[in-house]
């Protein structure tokens, strides 16, 4: 019984750690690139638009969608490691 509780705690720790990393990346891109670093990024152009504007309008959405796929990939690995995956 004690080993099962340890495994469950390890599983949830791994899950929350992954979620925390994903949320930090999303926050840095969403707030950092489009607000905090916008002035610096606006020195560069992407598709004829300032890079800071591009990140605030398009880039953060692309990053968010990419993070969804990254989350599912790593969550599947965590599920398989702790044998809680679906067949």
Phi and psi in radians as a Rosetta constraint file:
Dihedral C 1 N 2 CA 2 C 2 CIRCULARHARMONIC -1.134 0.35
Dihedral N 2 CA 2 C 2 N 3 CIRCULARHARMONIC -0.661 0.35
Dihedral C 2 N 3 CA 3 C 3 CIRCULARHARMONIC -1.150 0.35
Dihedral N 3 CA 3 C 3 N 4 CIRCULARHARMONIC -0.651 0.35
Dihedral C 3 N 4 CA 4 C 4 CIRCULARHARMONIC -1.140 0.35
Dihedral N 4 CA 4 C 4 N 5 CIRCULARHARMONIC -0.696 0.35
Dihedral C 4 N 5 CA 5 C 5 CIRCULARHARMONIC -1.158 0.35
Dihedral N 5 CA 5 C 5 N 6 CIRCULARHARMONIC -0.696 0.35
Dihedral C 5 N 6 CA 6 C 6 CIRCULARHARMONIC -1.082 0.35
Dihedral N 6 CA 6 C 6 N 7 CIRCULARHARMONIC -0.738 0.35
Dihedral C 6 N 7 CA 7 C 7 CIRCULARHARMONIC -1.146 0.35
Dihedral N 7 CA 7 C 7 N 8 CIRCULARHARMONIC -0.717 0.35
Dihedral C 7 N 8 CA 8 C 8 CIRCULARHARMONIC -1.109 0.35
Dihedral N 8 CA 8 C 8 N 9 CIRCULARHARMONIC -0.750 0.35
Dihedral C 8 N 9 CA 9 C 9 CIRCULARHARMONIC -1.116 0.35
Dihedral N 9 CA 9 C 9 N 10 CIRCULARHARMONIC -0.686 0.35
Dihedral C 9 N 10 CA 10 C 10 CIRCULARHARMONIC -1.142 0.35
Dihedral N 10 CA 10 C 10 N 11 CIRCULARHARMONIC -0.709 0.35
Dihedral C 10 N 11 CA 11 C 11 CIRCULARHARMONIC -1.070 0.35
Dihedral N 11 CA 11 C 11 N 12 CIRCULARHARMONIC -0.836 0.35
Dihedral C 11 N 12 CA 12 C 12 CIRCULARHARMONIC -1.181 0.35
Dihedral N 12 CA 12 C 12 N 13 CIRCULARHARMONIC -0.614 0.35
Dihedral C 12 N 13 CA 13 C 13 CIRCULARHARMONIC -1.100 0.35
Dihedral N 13 CA 13 C 13 N 14 CIRCULARHARMONIC -0.784 0.35
Dihedral C 13 N 14 CA 14 C 14 CIRCULARHARMONIC -1.108 0.35
Dihedral N 14 CA 14 C 14 N 15 CIRCULARHARMONIC -0.713 0.35
Dihedral C 14 N 15 CA 15 C 15 CIRCULARHARMONIC -1.129 0.35
Dihedral N 15 CA 15 C 15 N 16 CIRCULARHARMONIC -0.817 0.35
Dihedral C 15 N 16 CA 16 C 16 CIRCULARHARMONIC -1.187 0.35
Dihedral N 16 CA 16 C 16 N 17 CIRCULARHARMONIC -0.598 0.35
Dihedral C 16 N 17 CA 17 C 17 CIRCULARHARMONIC -1.112 0.35
Dihedral N 17 CA 17 C 17 N 18 CIRCULARHARMONIC -0.795 0.35
Dihedral C 17 N 18 CA 18 C 18 CIRCULARHARMONIC -1.059 0.35
Dihedral N 18 CA 18 C 18 N 19 CIRCULARHARMONIC -0.800 0.35
Dihedral C 18 N 19 CA 19 C 19 CIRCULARHARMONIC -1.078 0.35
Dihedral N 19 CA 19 C 19 N 20 CIRCULARHARMONIC -0.712 0.35
Dihedral C 19 N 20 CA 20 C 20 CIRCULARHARMONIC -1.089 0.35
Dihedral N 20 CA 20 C 20 N 21 CIRCULARHARMONIC -0.758 0.35
Dihedral C 20 N 21 CA 21 C 21 CIRCULARHARMONIC -1.099 0.35
Dihedral N 21 CA 21 C 21 N 22 CIRCULARHARMONIC -0.787 0.35
Dihedral C 21 N 22 CA 22 C 22 CIRCULARHARMONIC -1.067 0.35
Dihedral N 22 CA 22 C 22 N 23 CIRCULARHARMONIC -0.779 0.35
Dihedral C 22 N 23 CA 23 C 23 CIRCULARHARMONIC -1.156 0.35
Dihedral N 23 CA 23 C 23 N 24 CIRCULARHARMONIC -0.629 0.35
Dihedral C 23 N 24 CA 24 C 24 CIRCULARHARMONIC -1.152 0.35
Dihedral N 24 CA 24 C 24 N 25 CIRCULARHARMONIC -0.770 0.35
Dihedral C 24 N 25 CA 25 C 25 CIRCULARHARMONIC -1.049 0.35
Dihedral N 25 CA 25 C 25 N 26 CIRCULARHARMONIC -0.790 0.35
Dihedral C 25 N 26 CA 26 C 26 CIRCULARHARMONIC -1.090 0.35
Dihedral N 26 CA 26 C 26 N 27 CIRCULARHARMONIC -0.751 0.35
Dihedral C 26 N 27 CA 27 C 27 CIRCULARHARMONIC -1.150 0.35
Dihedral N 27 CA 27 C 27 N 28 CIRCULARHARMONIC -0.725 0.35
Dihedral C 27 N 28 CA 28 C 28 CIRCULARHARMONIC -1.096 0.35
Dihedral N 28 CA 28 C 28 N 29 CIRCULARHARMONIC -0.752 0.35
Dihedral C 28 N 29 CA 29 C 29 CIRCULARHARMONIC -1.223 0.35
Dihedral N 29 CA 29 C 29 N 30 CIRCULARHARMONIC -0.823 0.35
Dihedral C 29 N 30 CA 30 C 30 CIRCULARHARMONIC -1.158 0.35
Dihedral N 30 CA 30 C 30 N 31 CIRCULARHARMONIC -0.808 0.35
Dihedral C 30 N 31 CA 31 C 31 CIRCULARHARMONIC -1.625 0.35
Dihedral N 31 CA 31 C 31 N 32 CIRCULARHARMONIC -0.725 0.35
Dihedral C 31 N 32 CA 32 C 32 CIRCULARHARMONIC -1.167 0.35
Dihedral N 32 CA 32 C 32 N 33 CIRCULARHARMONIC -0.966 0.35
Dihedral C 32 N 33 CA 33 C 33 CIRCULARHARMONIC -1.236 0.35
Dihedral N 33 CA 33 C 33 N 34 CIRCULARHARMONIC -0.608 0.35
Dihedral C 33 N 34 CA 34 C 34 CIRCULARHARMONIC -1.655 0.35
Dihedral N 34 CA 34 C 34 N 35 CIRCULARHARMONIC -0.297 0.35
Dihedral C 34 N 35 CA 35 C 35 CIRCULARHARMONIC -2.125 0.35
Dihedral N 35 CA 35 C 35 N 36 CIRCULARHARMONIC -1.058 0.35
Dihedral C 35 N 36 CA 36 C 36 CIRCULARHARMONIC -1.211 0.35
Dihedral N 36 CA 36 C 36 N 37 CIRCULARHARMONIC -0.815 0.35
Dihedral C 36 N 37 CA 37 C 37 CIRCULARHARMONIC -1.736 0.35
Dihedral N 37 CA 37 C 37 N 38 CIRCULARHARMONIC 0.258 0.35
Dihedral C 37 N 38 CA 38 C 38 CIRCULARHARMONIC -1.069 0.35
Dihedral N 38 CA 38 C 38 N 39 CIRCULARHARMONIC -0.732 0.35
Dihedral C 38 N 39 CA 39 C 39 CIRCULARHARMONIC -1.086 0.35
Dihedral N 39 CA 39 C 39 N 40 CIRCULARHARMONIC -0.773 0.35
Dihedral C 39 N 40 CA 40 C 40 CIRCULARHARMONIC -1.143 0.35
Dihedral N 40 CA 40 C 40 N 41 CIRCULARHARMONIC -0.783 0.35
Dihedral C 40 N 41 CA 41 C 41 CIRCULARHARMONIC -1.180 0.35
Dihedral N 41 CA 41 C 41 N 42 CIRCULARHARMONIC -0.461 0.35
Dihedral C 41 N 42 CA 42 C 42 CIRCULARHARMONIC -1.204 0.35
Dihedral N 42 CA 42 C 42 N 43 CIRCULARHARMONIC -0.151 0.35
Dihedral C 42 N 43 CA 43 C 43 CIRCULARHARMONIC -1.211 0.35
Dihedral N 43 CA 43 C 43 N 44 CIRCULARHARMONIC -0.386 0.35
Dihedral C 43 N 44 CA 44 C 44 CIRCULARHARMONIC -1.869 0.35
Dihedral N 44 CA 44 C 44 N 45 CIRCULARHARMONIC 2.724 0.35
Dihedral C 44 N 45 CA 45 C 45 CIRCULARHARMONIC -2.091 0.35
Dihedral N 45 CA 45 C 45 N 46 CIRCULARHARMONIC 2.564 0.35
Dihedral C 45 N 46 CA 46 C 46 CIRCULARHARMONIC -2.427 0.35
Dihedral N 46 CA 46 C 46 N 47 CIRCULARHARMONIC 1.986 0.35
Dihedral C 46 N 47 CA 47 C 47 CIRCULARHARMONIC 1.142 0.35
Dihedral N 47 CA 47 C 47 N 48 CIRCULARHARMONIC 0.482 0.35
Dihedral C 47 N 48 CA 48 C 48 CIRCULARHARMONIC 1.493 0.35
Dihedral N 48 CA 48 C 48 N 49 CIRCULARHARMONIC 0.035 0.35
Dihedral C 48 N 49 CA 49 C 49 CIRCULARHARMONIC -2.017 0.35
Dihedral N 49 CA 49 C 49 N 50 CIRCULARHARMONIC 2.603 0.35
Dihedral C 49 N 50 CA 50 C 50 CIRCULARHARMONIC -1.043 0.35
Dihedral N 50 CA 50 C 50 N 51 CIRCULARHARMONIC 2.452 0.35
Dihedral C 50 N 51 CA 51 C 51 CIRCULARHARMONIC -1.105 0.35
Dihedral N 51 CA 51 C 51 N 52 CIRCULARHARMONIC -0.615 0.35
Dihedral C 51 N 52 CA 52 C 52 CIRCULARHARMONIC -1.096 0.35
Dihedral N 52 CA 52 C 52 N 53 CIRCULARHARMONIC -0.734 0.35
Dihedral C 52 N 53 CA 53 C 53 CIRCULARHARMONIC -1.130 0.35
Dihedral N 53 CA 53 C 53 N 54 CIRCULARHARMONIC -0.747 0.35
Dihedral C 53 N 54 CA 54 C 54 CIRCULARHARMONIC -1.060 0.35
Dihedral N 54 CA 54 C 54 N 55 CIRCULARHARMONIC -0.766 0.35
Dihedral C 54 N 55 CA 55 C 55 CIRCULARHARMONIC -1.106 0.35
Dihedral N 55 CA 55 C 55 N 56 CIRCULARHARMONIC -0.693 0.35
Dihedral C 55 N 56 CA 56 C 56 CIRCULARHARMONIC -1.252 0.35
Dihedral N 56 CA 56 C 56 N 57 CIRCULARHARMONIC -0.470 0.35
Dihedral C 56 N 57 CA 57 C 57 CIRCULARHARMONIC -1.704 0.35
Dihedral N 57 CA 57 C 57 N 58 CIRCULARHARMONIC -0.747 0.35
Dihedral C 57 N 58 CA 58 C 58 CIRCULARHARMONIC -2.092 0.35
Dihedral N 58 CA 58 C 58 N 59 CIRCULARHARMONIC -0.765 0.35
Dihedral C 58 N 59 CA 59 C 59 CIRCULARHARMONIC -1.056 0.35
Dihedral N 59 CA 59 C 59 N 60 CIRCULARHARMONIC -0.723 0.35
Dihedral C 59 N 60 CA 60 C 60 CIRCULARHARMONIC -1.165 0.35
Dihedral N 60 CA 60 C 60 N 61 CIRCULARHARMONIC -0.538 0.35
Dihedral C 60 N 61 CA 61 C 61 CIRCULARHARMONIC -1.208 0.35
Dihedral N 61 CA 61 C 61 N 62 CIRCULARHARMONIC -0.767 0.35
Dihedral C 61 N 62 CA 62 C 62 CIRCULARHARMONIC -1.086 0.35
Dihedral N 62 CA 62 C 62 N 63 CIRCULARHARMONIC -0.738 0.35
Dihedral C 62 N 63 CA 63 C 63 CIRCULARHARMONIC -1.111 0.35
Dihedral N 63 CA 63 C 63 N 64 CIRCULARHARMONIC -0.718 0.35
Dihedral C 63 N 64 CA 64 C 64 CIRCULARHARMONIC -1.065 0.35
Dihedral N 64 CA 64 C 64 N 65 CIRCULARHARMONIC -0.782 0.35
Dihedral C 64 N 65 CA 65 C 65 CIRCULARHARMONIC -1.130 0.35
Dihedral N 65 CA 65 C 65 N 66 CIRCULARHARMONIC -0.722 0.35
Dihedral C 65 N 66 CA 66 C 66 CIRCULARHARMONIC -1.101 0.35
Dihedral N 66 CA 66 C 66 N 67 CIRCULARHARMONIC -0.682 0.35
Dihedral C 66 N 67 CA 67 C 67 CIRCULARHARMONIC -1.140 0.35
Dihedral N 67 CA 67 C 67 N 68 CIRCULARHARMONIC -0.534 0.35
Dihedral C 67 N 68 CA 68 C 68 CIRCULARHARMONIC -1.090 0.35
Dihedral N 68 CA 68 C 68 N 69 CIRCULARHARMONIC -0.799 0.35
Dihedral C 68 N 69 CA 69 C 69 CIRCULARHARMONIC -1.175 0.35
Dihedral N 69 CA 69 C 69 N 70 CIRCULARHARMONIC -0.695 0.35
Dihedral C 69 N 70 CA 70 C 70 CIRCULARHARMONIC -1.102 0.35
Dihedral N 70 CA 70 C 70 N 71 CIRCULARHARMONIC -0.748 0.35
Dihedral C 70 N 71 CA 71 C 71 CIRCULARHARMONIC -1.047 0.35
Dihedral N 71 CA 71 C 71 N 72 CIRCULARHARMONIC -0.819 0.35
Dihedral C 71 N 72 CA 72 C 72 CIRCULARHARMONIC -1.123 0.35
Dihedral N 72 CA 72 C 72 N 73 CIRCULARHARMONIC -0.660 0.35
Dihedral C 72 N 73 CA 73 C 73 CIRCULARHARMONIC -1.093 0.35
Dihedral N 73 CA 73 C 73 N 74 CIRCULARHARMONIC -0.901 0.35
Dihedral C 73 N 74 CA 74 C 74 CIRCULARHARMONIC -1.267 0.35
Dihedral N 74 CA 74 C 74 N 75 CIRCULARHARMONIC -0.558 0.35
Dihedral C 74 N 75 CA 75 C 75 CIRCULARHARMONIC -1.157 0.35
Dihedral N 75 CA 75 C 75 N 76 CIRCULARHARMONIC -0.649 0.35
Dihedral C 75 N 76 CA 76 C 76 CIRCULARHARMONIC -1.095 0.35
Dihedral N 76 CA 76 C 76 N 77 CIRCULARHARMONIC -0.700 0.35
Dihedral C 76 N 77 CA 77 C 77 CIRCULARHARMONIC -1.131 0.35
Dihedral N 77 CA 77 C 77 N 78 CIRCULARHARMONIC -0.715 0.35
Dihedral C 77 N 78 CA 78 C 78 CIRCULARHARMONIC -1.132 0.35
Dihedral N 78 CA 78 C 78 N 79 CIRCULARHARMONIC -0.775 0.35
Dihedral C 78 N 79 CA 79 C 79 CIRCULARHARMONIC -1.027 0.35
Dihedral N 79 CA 79 C 79 N 80 CIRCULARHARMONIC -0.739 0.35
Dihedral C 79 N 80 CA 80 C 80 CIRCULARHARMONIC -1.210 0.35
Dihedral N 80 CA 80 C 80 N 81 CIRCULARHARMONIC -0.650 0.35
Dihedral C 80 N 81 CA 81 C 81 CIRCULARHARMONIC -1.075 0.35
Dihedral N 81 CA 81 C 81 N 82 CIRCULARHARMONIC -0.693 0.35
Dihedral C 81 N 82 CA 82 C 82 CIRCULARHARMONIC -1.719 0.35
Dihedral N 82 CA 82 C 82 N 83 CIRCULARHARMONIC 0.178 0.35
Dihedral C 82 N 83 CA 83 C 83 CIRCULARHARMONIC 0.968 0.35
Dihedral N 83 CA 83 C 83 N 84 CIRCULARHARMONIC 0.838 0.35
Dihedral C 83 N 84 CA 84 C 84 CIRCULARHARMONIC -2.158 0.35
Dihedral N 84 CA 84 C 84 N 85 CIRCULARHARMONIC 0.320 0.35
Dihedral C 84 N 85 CA 85 C 85 CIRCULARHARMONIC -1.376 0.35
Dihedral N 85 CA 85 C 85 N 86 CIRCULARHARMONIC 2.800 0.35
Dihedral C 85 N 86 CA 86 C 86 CIRCULARHARMONIC -1.659 0.35
Dihedral N 86 CA 86 C 86 N 87 CIRCULARHARMONIC 2.547 0.35
